């Protein structure tokens, strides 16, 4: 099923679309539809999404190993976040938005 839409083109854009459609042996409508379809991202399947995530995790692991091989010490991410949170709380302790609001 297709749905008709209206698009607004500059005269030179319409002329280029019609010329290209003629060159390809199709209509301007069909060519415009093909051009739009090729520019829009297609929906990723669950299997593709999982494969992409696994690839990203594999790349992260390779990066982590290269850091260790270069002598960069590993860090405890949870501890780093806890310290950053404490530092942020210390820096913003006097800010009005950091004060606890109590309702009476």
matplotlib code that plots the C-alpha trace (Angstrom):
import matplotlib.pyplot as plt

x = [0.0, 1.3, 0.2, 0.4, 2.1, 2.9, 6.4, 7.5, 10.5, 12.3, 11.8, 15.4, 14.9, 11.8, 13.6, 16.5, 14.1, 12.2, 15.4, 16.8, 13.5, 13.5, 17.1, 16.2, 13.1, 10.7, 8.4, 9.3, 7.0, 8.6, 12.1, 11.2, 9.9, 13.0, 15.3, 13.4, 13.5, 17.2, 17.9, 15.8, 17.3, 15.7, 14.5, 17.2, 16.2, 16.7, 19.5, 21.2, 20.9, 22.3, 25.2, 25.9, 26.0, 28.2, 30.6, 30.7, 31.4, 34.2, 35.7, 35.5, 37.3, 40.0, 40.5, 40.6, 43.3, 45.3, 45.3, 46.5, 49.2, 50.3, 50.6, 47.5, 46.0, 42.4, 39.9, 36.9, 34.1, 31.7, 34.3, 35.1, 31.4, 31.0, 34.0, 32.7, 29.3, 30.9, 32.9, 29.8, 27.9, 30.7, 31.0, 27.2, 26.5, 25.7, 23.5, 19.8, 18.9, 20.9, 18.9, 16.3, 12.8, 10.5, 6.8, 4.8]
y = [0.0, 3.4, 6.8, 10.0, 13.0, 16.5, 17.8, 21.3, 21.5, 24.4, 24.6, 23.5, 20.5, 19.4, 19.7, 17.6, 15.0, 14.8, 14.6, 11.9, 9.9, 10.2, 9.0, 6.0, 5.3, 5.8, 8.4, 11.3, 10.0, 6.6, 8.0, 10.3, 7.4, 5.3, 8.2, 8.7, 4.9, 4.8, 7.7, 6.6, 4.2, 0.8, -0.9, -3.0, -6.6, -8.0, -10.2, -7.3, -5.2, -8.1, -8.5, -4.8, -4.8, -7.8, -6.2, -3.0, -5.1, -7.0, -3.7, -2.4, -5.5, -5.2, -1.6, -2.6, -5.2, -2.7, -0.3, -3.0, -4.0, -0.3, -0.3, 1.7, 0.5, -0.7, 1.4, 0.5, 2.3, 2.2, 3.7, 6.4, 7.3, 7.4, 9.7, 12.0, 12.1, 13.1, 15.8, 17.2, 17.2, 19.1, 21.7, 22.3, 22.0, 25.7, 26.0, 26.7, 23.7, 21.4, 22.2, 19.7, 21.1, 20.0, 20.5, 21.4]
z = [0.0, -0.9, 0.4, -1.7, -0.3, -1.6, -1.7, -2.6, -5.0, -6.5, -10.3, -10.9, -8.5, -10.3, -13.7, -12.4, -11.0, -14.3, -16.4, -14.2, -14.3, -18.1, -18.3, -16.1, -18.0, -15.1, -13.8, -11.6, -8.9, -8.9, -8.9, -6.0, -4.1, -4.8, -3.7, -0.5, 0.3, -0.3, 2.0, 5.0, 7.4, 7.3, 10.5, 12.2, 13.0, 16.5, 15.2, 13.6, 16.8, 18.9, 16.4, 16.4, 20.3, 20.4, 18.0, 20.1, 23.2, 21.4, 20.3, 23.9, 25.2, 22.5, 23.6, 27.3, 26.5, 24.5, 27.5, 29.8, 27.3, 27.3, 31.1, 31.8, 35.1, 35.2, 37.1, 39.2, 37.4, 40.3, 42.6, 40.1, 39.8, 43.6, 43.9, 41.1, 42.8, 46.2, 44.5, 42.7, 46.0, 47.7, 44.9, 44.8, 48.6, 48.9, 45.8, 46.4, 44.1, 46.3, 49.5, 50.5, 50.3, 53.1, 53.0, 56.1]

ax = plt.figure().add_subplot(projection="3d")
ax.plot(x, y, z, "-o")
ax.set_aspect("equal")
plt.show()
